[in-house]
Amino acid sequence: MPRYTVRIGFWLRAYDSAEIEADSPDEIIERAKAAAREMMEQTGQPEHIEVTDRREGIICWIDESGFPAGVDTVAEDVEFDDDRIHPTQSNPAEATA
C-alpha cells in the first residue's frame, strides 16, 4: 500500500502590543491604526501566539512518499475545514471565536 506525505496549513492567532501616546480618543485611534500597520510588517516573534485554537485549515499538498517533494503530487490546495475566520451569518456562534 503506498504511503503519502500530507502537508496542511492553518492560521493561528498572534498578539502584540505597543504603548502609544495621544491627546484624544480620535488621535489614539488613528495612531493605533498606523502602529498596527507597522506591527503587521514586522517579521519578529509576536508577544503571544495562541496555539490551542487552530483556524481555517487547508491541505497544501499531498505527495506520494518515496519521491522528491513535488515529483508525484496527488493534490494541492484541498479545502477540508470550514472558514472560522470569516464565518457566515448563518453560523453566528463562531463569529466570536
ChimeraX commands (.cxc) that place a marker at each C-alpha (Angstrom):
marker #1 position 0.00,0.00,0.00 radius 0.5
marker #1 position 1.54,3.37,-0.99 radius 0.5
marker #1 position 2.34,5.96,1.67 radius 0.5
marker #1 position 1.66,9.66,1.24 radius 0.5
marker #1 position 3.00,12.81,2.83 radius 0.5
marker #1 position 0.27,15.34,3.64 radius 0.5
marker #1 position 1.18,18.99,4.38 radius 0.5
marker #1 position -1.50,21.15,5.98 radius 0.5
marker #1 position -1.58,24.88,6.55 radius 0.5
marker #1 position -3.64,26.77,9.13 radius 0.5
marker #1 position -3.91,30.13,10.82 radius 0.5
marker #1 position -3.04,30.85,14.42 radius 0.5
marker #1 position -3.91,33.95,16.41 radius 0.5
marker #1 position -0.91,36.07,17.37 radius 0.5
marker #1 position -0.91,39.07,19.68 radius 0.5
marker #1 position 1.42,42.04,20.02 radius 0.5
marker #1 position 1.06,45.39,21.76 radius 0.5
marker #1 position 2.63,48.83,21.91 radius 0.5
marker #1 position 2.49,51.86,24.19 radius 0.5
marker #1 position 1.29,54.91,22.23 radius 0.5
marker #1 position 0.73,58.48,23.43 radius 0.5
marker #1 position -2.13,60.62,22.12 radius 0.5
marker #1 position -4.07,63.72,23.14 radius 0.5
marker #1 position -7.58,62.44,22.33 radius 0.5
marker #1 position -9.58,59.29,21.60 radius 0.5
marker #1 position -9.74,60.21,17.89 radius 0.5
marker #1 position -5.99,60.70,17.75 radius 0.5
marker #1 position -5.22,57.39,19.50 radius 0.5
marker #1 position -7.44,55.51,17.06 radius 0.5
marker #1 position -5.52,56.93,14.10 radius 0.5
marker #1 position -2.15,56.35,15.77 radius 0.5
marker #1 position -3.17,52.81,16.74 radius 0.5
marker #1 position -4.11,52.05,13.13 radius 0.5
marker #1 position -0.72,53.34,11.93 radius 0.5
marker #1 position 1.10,51.33,14.61 radius 0.5
marker #1 position -0.90,48.21,13.75 radius 0.5
marker #1 position 0.10,48.51,10.09 radius 0.5
marker #1 position 3.75,48.79,11.10 radius 0.5
marker #1 position 3.47,45.85,13.51 radius 0.5
marker #1 position 1.91,43.68,10.79 radius 0.5
marker #1 position 5.01,44.31,8.63 radius 0.5
marker #1 position 7.41,43.11,11.33 radius 0.5
marker #1 position 8.92,39.66,10.96 radius 0.5
marker #1 position 9.95,39.07,14.57 radius 0.5
marker #1 position 8.18,36.87,17.09 radius 0.5
marker #1 position 4.98,38.43,18.50 radius 0.5
marker #1 position 4.38,38.64,22.25 radius 0.5
marker #1 position 1.95,35.72,22.25 radius 0.5
marker #1 position 0.80,33.04,19.80 radius 0.5
marker #1 position -2.41,31.15,20.60 radius 0.5
marker #1 position -1.67,27.59,19.52 radius 0.5
marker #1 position -4.74,25.91,21.01 radius 0.5
marker #1 position -7.18,27.43,18.50 radius 0.5
marker #1 position -6.05,26.50,15.01 radius 0.5
marker #1 position -8.22,28.17,12.42 radius 0.5
marker #1 position -9.22,27.77,8.79 radius 0.5
marker #1 position -7.06,24.93,7.59 radius 0.5
marker #1 position -6.22,23.75,4.10 radius 0.5
marker #1 position -4.33,20.74,2.80 radius 0.5
marker #1 position -1.43,22.43,1.00 radius 0.5
marker #1 position -0.37,19.34,-0.88 radius 0.5
marker #1 position -0.34,15.54,-0.87 radius 0.5
marker #1 position 2.70,13.78,-2.35 radius 0.5
marker #1 position 3.38,10.08,-2.61 radius 0.5
marker #1 position 6.18,9.19,-0.19 radius 0.5
marker #1 position 9.47,7.98,-1.60 radius 0.5
marker #1 position 9.64,10.66,-4.29 radius 0.5
marker #1 position 11.22,14.12,-4.04 radius 0.5
marker #1 position 8.69,16.74,-2.96 radius 0.5
marker #1 position 6.53,17.85,-5.86 radius 0.5
marker #1 position 7.51,14.98,-8.18 radius 0.5
marker #1 position 4.43,12.82,-7.53 radius 0.5
marker #1 position 1.86,15.32,-6.30 radius 0.5
marker #1 position -1.60,13.80,-5.84 radius 0.5
marker #1 position -3.45,17.01,-4.87 radius 0.5
marker #1 position -2.87,20.65,-3.88 radius 0.5
marker #1 position -4.93,23.28,-2.02 radius 0.5
marker #1 position -7.66,20.92,-0.82 radius 0.5
marker #1 position -10.26,22.51,1.46 radius 0.5
marker #1 position -11.23,20.34,4.41 radius 0.5
marker #1 position -12.27,22.81,7.11 radius 0.5
marker #1 position -14.89,25.48,7.46 radius 0.5
marker #1 position -13.96,29.14,7.39 radius 0.5
marker #1 position -13.87,30.03,11.09 radius 0.5
marker #1 position -12.02,33.29,10.48 radius 0.5
marker #1 position -14.78,34.71,8.28 radius 0.5
marker #1 position -17.92,32.85,9.42 radius 0.5
marker #1 position -21.18,33.32,7.58 radius 0.5
marker #1 position -24.11,35.00,9.28 radius 0.5
marker #1 position -25.86,31.62,9.36 radius 0.5
marker #1 position -23.33,30.49,11.98 radius 0.5
marker #1 position -23.04,33.45,14.42 radius 0.5
marker #1 position -21.72,31.31,17.30 radius 0.5
marker #1 position -18.33,31.14,15.61 radius 0.5
marker #1 position -18.22,34.89,14.96 radius 0.5
marker #1 position -17.00,35.47,18.50 radius 0.5
marker #1 position -14.24,32.86,18.29 radius 0.5
marker link #1:1,2 radius 0.2
marker link #1:2,3 radius 0.2
marker link #1:3,4 radius 0.2
marker link #1:4,5 radius 0.2
marker link #1:5,6 radius 0.2
marker link #1:6,7 radius 0.2
marker link #1:7,8 radius 0.2
marker link #1:8,9 radius 0.2
marker link #1:9,10 radius 0.2
marker link #1:10,11 radius 0.2
marker link #1:11,12 radius 0.2
marker link #1:12,13 radius 0.2
marker link #1:13,14 radius 0.2
marker link #1:14,15 radius 0.2
marker link #1:15,16 radius 0.2
marker link #1:16,17 radius 0.2
marker link #1:17,18 radius 0.2
marker link #1:18,19 radius 0.2
marker link #1:19,20 radius 0.2
marker link #1:20,21 radius 0.2
marker link #1:21,22 radius 0.2
marker link #1:22,23 radius 0.2
marker link #1:23,24 radius 0.2
marker link #1:24,25 radius 0.2
marker link #1:25,26 radius 0.2
marker link #1:26,27 radius 0.2
marker link #1:27,28 radius 0.2
marker link #1:28,29 radius 0.2
marker link #1:29,30 radius 0.2
marker link #1:30,31 radius 0.2
marker link #1:31,32 radius 0.2
marker link #1:32,33 radius 0.2
marker link #1:33,34 radius 0.2
marker link #1:34,35 radius 0.2
marker link #1:35,36 radius 0.2
marker link #1:36,37 radius 0.2
marker link #1:37,38 radius 0.2
marker link #1:38,39 radius 0.2
marker link #1:39,40 radius 0.2
marker link #1:40,41 radius 0.2
marker link #1:41,42 radius 0.2
marker link #1:42,43 radius 0.2
marker link #1:43,44 radius 0.2
marker link #1:44,45 radius 0.2
marker link #1:45,46 radius 0.2
marker link #1:46,47 radius 0.2
marker link #1:47,48 radius 0.2
marker link #1:48,49 radius 0.2
marker link #1:49,50 radius 0.2
marker link #1:50,51 radius 0.2
marker link #1:51,52 radius 0.2
marker link #1:52,53 radius 0.2
marker link #1:53,54 radius 0.2
marker link #1:54,55 radius 0.2
marker link #1:55,56 radius 0.2
marker link #1:56,57 radius 0.2
marker link #1:57,58 radius 0.2
marker link #1:58,59 radius 0.2
marker link #1:59,60 radius 0.2
marker link #1:60,61 radius 0.2
marker link #1:61,62 radius 0.2
marker link #1:62,63 radius 0.2
marker link #1:63,64 radius 0.2
marker link #1:64,65 radius 0.2
marker link #1:65,66 radius 0.2
marker link #1:66,67 radius 0.2
marker link #1:67,68 radius 0.2
marker link #1:68,69 radius 0.2
marker link #1:69,70 radius 0.2
marker link #1:70,71 radius 0.2
marker link #1:71,72 radius 0.2
marker link #1:72,73 radius 0.2
marker link #1:73,74 radius 0.2
marker link #1:74,75 radius 0.2
marker link #1:75,76 radius 0.2
marker link #1:76,77 radius 0.2
marker link #1:77,78 radius 0.2
marker link #1:78,79 radius 0.2
marker link #1:79,80 radius 0.2
marker link #1:80,81 radius 0.2
marker link #1:81,82 radius 0.2
marker link #1:82,83 radius 0.2
marker link #1:83,84 radius 0.2
marker link #1:84,85 radius 0.2
marker link #1:85,86 radius 0.2
marker link #1:86,87 radius 0.2
marker link #1:87,88 radius 0.2
marker link #1:88,89 radius 0.2
marker link #1:89,90 radius 0.2
marker link #1:90,91 radius 0.2
marker link #1:91,92 radius 0.2
marker link #1:92,93 radius 0.2
marker link #1:93,94 radius 0.2
marker link #1:94,95 radius 0.2
marker link #1:95,96 radius 0.2
marker link #1:96,97 radius 0.2
view
